[in-house]
């Protein structure tokens, strides 16, 4: 059966009858969890199973933001803490050593996620911060240069995939220059295309990764009238052609205040611009109903991209000694980072 080109959240730690009925009717491609949905491992596992039951797909994508640092939905006491991206880049060592540690951190996160049935992580962050930009990215970035961000982001993505978890790189084509937090305001970046090449570089270096999330950012040199999420110019000319990304492209959260207009219009505009799937996170039923009305069936090239993305993790997790991995990870950060 056809799935809706949408990813939805839910309101709490257990699925309500209204939510279950809505998901059965609309059959979204996937779901996303936040802190409000998390209590214990058993509870999360049951919620994930309940979500998948509504669409009749045992491997339906269930996403979460588990970067480490301040963006981590699974937390103590049931799950270990992980460092923010910047901490990996600040470690001593050569490129191979730093990449190995970033891979290891992601592989451990993948073990945590797969243990409760979650199979997609909205990470790595491939944004490159610029001087004076808003700290919404800040220490979530692996470093201050495209080379470091691209290298460690690649290692993190590969660690997730080795653990059977789909990485979703963000925020394409780059949120690092934004002077506002797109959760609350629409950022506008007034830089030349030549200057923006620095922002695009980590995404170009990782363009073969299976999935990405857009930035709710206006790049005046590209499209002064629309943020990348709803800009056909930004998606076709920059993301697809310049960056060279032909994987699954999902929006950032449609409920963020950077976007304007009704939720149906937001969904329609994003899909019309070239996004493959729309993401709505807050679990508000009236908003989800409007998004569903504005969204479309997942079909054609978008459906093929979705299938290709999931095929990258279809074989499941590779063999891995979790306890030994945790010991190596702790030793790498000894004295340099504490939860």
Residue pairs with C-beta under 8 A, 6 or more apart in sequence:
1 27
1 56
2 27
2 297
2 298
2 299
3 27
3 28
3 29
3 55
3 297
3 298
4 26
4 27
4 28
4 29
4 292
4 295
4 296
4 297
4 298
5 29
5 271
5 276
5 277
5 278
5 295
5 296
5 297
5 298
5 299
5 302
6 26
6 28
6 29
6 267
6 277
6 278
6 279
6 280
6 291
6 292
6 295
7 28
7 29
7 30
7 31
7 32
7 61
7 63
7 250
7 277
7 278
7 279
7 280
8 23
8 26
8 28
8 31
8 32
8 280
8 283
8 288
8 291
9 31
9 32
9 33
9 34
9 37
9 280
9 281
9 282
9 283
10 16
10 19
10 31
10 37
10 47
10 51
10 283
11 19
11 36
11 283
11 284
11 285
12 36
12 37
12 283
13 36
13 37
13 38
13 39
13 43
13 47
14 43
14 46
14 47
14 50
15 47
15 50
15 51
15 54
18 285
19 283
19 285
20 50
20 54
22 285
22 288
22 289
22 292
23 31
23 51
23 54
23 55
24 54
24 55
26 292
27 54
27 55
28 55
28 292
29 60
29 61
29 277
29 298
29 306
30 60
30 61
30 62
30 63
30 120
30 277
31 51
31 60
31 61
31 62
31 63
32 62
32 63
32 64
32 122
32 279
32 281
33 44
33 47
33 48
33 62
33 63
33 64
33 73
33 118
34 64
34 65
34 73
34 281
35 73
35 75
36 283
37 44
37 47
37 73
38 44
38 73
38 74
38 75
40 78
41 78
41 79
41 115
41 116
44 74
44 116
44 117
44 118
45 115
45 116
45 117
48 62
48 116
48 117
48 118
49 117
51 60
51 62
52 58
52 59
52 60
52 62
52 117
59 119
59 310
59 314
61 119
61 120
61 166
61 310
62 117
62 118
62 119
62 120
63 118
63 120
63 121
63 122
63 168
64 73
64 74
64 113
64 118
64 120
64 121
64 122
65 71
65 72
65 73
65 121
65 122
65 123
66 72
66 73
66 74
66 82
66 109
66 112
66 113
66 121
66 122
66 123
67 82
67 84
67 85
67 121
67 122
67 123
67 124
67 125
67 140
68 81
68 82
68 83
68 84
68 85
68 105
68 109
69 82
69 83
69 84
69 85
69 86
69 87
69 139
69 140
70 84
70 139
70 140
71 84
71 140
72 81
72 82
74 112
74 113
74 116
75 81
76 339
79 112
80 108
80 112
80 326
80 339
81 339
82 105
82 108
82 109
83 105
83 333
83 337
84 139
84 140
85 124
85 125
85 139
85 140
85 141
85 142
85 152
85 156
86 138
86 139
86 140
86 141
86 142
86 143
87 139
87 333
87 336
87 337
88 98
88 101
88 102
88 105
88 142
88 152
88 156
89 98
89 142
89 143
89 148
89 149
89 152
90 336
91 97
91 98
91 101
91 332
91 333
91 336
93 101
95 151
98 151
98 152
98 155
99 151
99 152
99 154
99 155
100 155
101 329
101 332
101 333
102 142
102 152
102 155
102 156
102 159
103 155
103 156
103 158
103 159
103 162
104 159
104 325
104 328
104 329
104 332
105 156
105 159
105 329
106 121
106 123
106 124
106 155
106 156
106 157
106 158
106 159
106 160
106 163
106 167
107 159
107 160
107 162
107 163
107 320
107 325
108 322
108 325
108 326
108 329
109 121
109 123
109 159
109 160
109 163
109 165
110 121
110 159
110 160
110 161
110 162
110 163
110 164
110 165
110 317
111 163
111 317
111 320
111 322
111 325
113 119
113 121
113 163
113 165
114 163
114 164
114 165
114 317
118 165
119 164
119 165
119 166
119 313
120 165
120 166
120 167
120 168
120 211
121 160
121 165
121 166
121 167
121 168
122 168
122 170
122 213
123 156
123 157
123 160
123 167
123 168
123 169
123 170
124 142
124 152
124 153
124 156
124 157
124 167
124 169
124 170
125 137
125 140
125 141
125 142
125 153
125 169
125 170
125 171
126 149
126 150
126 153
126 169
126 170
126 172
126 174
126 202
126 203
126 206
127 137
127 140
127 141
127 149
127 170
127 171
127 174
127 175
127 176
127 199
127 202
127 215
128 141
128 143
128 144
128 145
128 146
128 149
128 174
128 176
128 198
128 199
128 201
128 202
129 137
129 138
129 141
129 144
129 176
130 176
130 177
132 179
133 176
133 177
133 178
133 179
134 178
134 179
134 180
134 181
134 187
136 175
136 178
136 181
136 182
136 183
137 175
137 176
137 178
141 149
141 176
142 148
142 149
142 151
142 152
142 153
142 156
143 149
143 152
146 198
146 199
146 201
146 202
146 205
147 201
149 202
150 201
150 202
150 205
150 206
153 169
153 202
153 206
154 205
154 206
154 209
156 167
157 167
157 169
157 206
157 209
160 166
160 167
161 167
161 312
161 313
162 317
162 318
162 320
163 317
163 318
163 320
164 313
164 315
164 316
164 317
164 318
165 313
166 210
166 211
166 309
166 310
166 312
166 313
167 209
167 210
167 211
168 211
168 212
168 213
168 250
169 203
169 206
169 209
169 211
169 212
169 213
170 212
170 213
170 215
170 252
171 213
171 214
171 215
171 216
171 217
171 252
172 203
172 212
172 213
172 214
172 215
172 228
172 239
172 243
172 245
172 249
173 196
173 199
173 200
173 203
173 215
173 219
173 228
173 234
173 238
173 239
173 242
173 243
174 196
174 199
174 200
174 202
174 203
174 215
174 217
175 182
175 187
175 215
175 217
176 199
177 189
177 191
177 196
177 199
178 187
178 189
178 215
178 217
179 187
179 188
179 189
180 186
180 187
180 188
180 258
181 187
182 215
182 216
182 217
182 227
182 252
182 256
182 257
182 258
183 256
183 257
183 258
184 256
184 257
184 258
185 257
185 258
186 216
186 217
186 218
186 227
186 257
186 258
186 259
186 260
187 216
187 217
187 218
187 258
188 217
188 218
188 220
189 196
189 217
189 218
189 219
189 220
190 220
190 221
191 219
191 220
191 221
192 221
193 221
193 222
196 219
196 221
196 222
200 238
200 242
200 243
203 212
203 239
203 243
203 245
204 242
204 243
204 244
207 243
207 244
207 245
207 246
207 247
208 247
209 247
210 247
210 248
210 308
210 309
210 312
211 247
211 248
211 249
211 250
211 309
212 239
212 245
212 247
212 248
212 249
212 250
213 249
213 250
213 251
213 252
213 279
214 228
214 229
214 235
214 239
214 249
214 250
214 251
214 252
214 270
214 275
215 227
215 228
215 229
215 252
216 227
216 228
216 229
216 252
216 256
216 258
216 259
217 227
217 228
217 258
218 224
218 225
218 226
218 227
218 228
219 228
219 234
219 238
222 228
222 231
222 233
222 234
222 237
222 238
223 231
223 233
223 234
225 231
226 233
226 234
226 269
226 273
227 234
227 258
227 259
228 234
228 235
228 238
228 239
229 251
229 252
229 259
229 270
229 273
229 275
230 259
230 266
230 269
230 270
230 272
230 273
231 273
232 272
232 273
232 274
234 273
235 249
235 273
235 274
235 275
236 274
239 245
239 249
239 274
240 246
240 274
246 305
247 305
247 308
247 309
248 276
248 277
248 302
248 305
248 306
248 308
248 309
249 274
249 275
249 276
249 277
249 305
250 275
250 276
250 277
250 278
250 279
251 270
251 275
251 277
251 278
251 279
252 279
253 279
253 280
253 281
253 282
254 263
254 266
254 267
254 270
254 278
254 279
254 280
254 287
254 291
255 263
255 280
255 281
255 282
255 284
255 287
259 266
261 269
262 290
262 294
263 280
263 287
263 290
263 291
263 294
264 290
264 291
264 293
264 294
265 294
266 278
266 291
266 294
267 278
267 280
267 290
267 291
267 292
267 293
267 294
267 295
268 294
268 295
270 278
271 278
271 295
271 296
276 298
276 301
276 302
276 305
276 306
277 298
277 302
277 306
278 291
278 295
280 287
280 288
280 291
298 306
